[in-house]
Amino acid sequence: MAATPSAAAGRGLRLASRVAAGLLGGYAFCWSFTALGITALVALGVDFHEAETALLLLAFVLFLLLFLWAFSARSVARAWTLLGAGAVLMSAAAWGLQRFLLS
């Protein structure tokens, strides 16, 4: 039985949304994870460049895992919500910790 055009378009839209969640949401999550991690390690006394290298290596693996998870999540909305909320919360925490360290 052939799929109707509207059903095929709906599947394509859901797939595009998962790809966007994996790429954009995963990038934002990894960026904020890296910012928070570097800030926390520097606060603990680790050299900035060592912290940066370590976190960027971890972020590479994390991005792959998040991208794959975006396709296995039960719903696209859940993937967008968790990736977006995680990115916002970690960015805010990194910003606050940086302000505290610089004051």
Stockholm file with secondary structure:
# STOCKHOLM 1.0

chainA/1-103         MAATPSAAAGRGLRLASRVAAGLLGGYAFCWSFTALGITALVALGVDFHEAETALLLLAFVLFLLLFLWAFSARSVARAWTLLGAGAVLMSAAAWGLQRFLLS
#=GR chainA/1-103 SS CCCCHHHHHHHHHHHHHHHHIIIIIHHHHHHHHHHHHHHHHHHTTCCHHHHHHHHHHHHHHHHHHHHHHHHHSSCHHHHHHHHHHHHHHHHHHHHHHHHHHHC
#=GC SS_cons         CCCCHHHHHHHHHHHHHHHHIIIIIHHHHHHHHHHHHHHHHHHTTCCHHHHHHHHHHHHHHHHHHHHHHHHHSSCHHHHHHHHHHHHHHHHHHHHHHHHHHHC
//
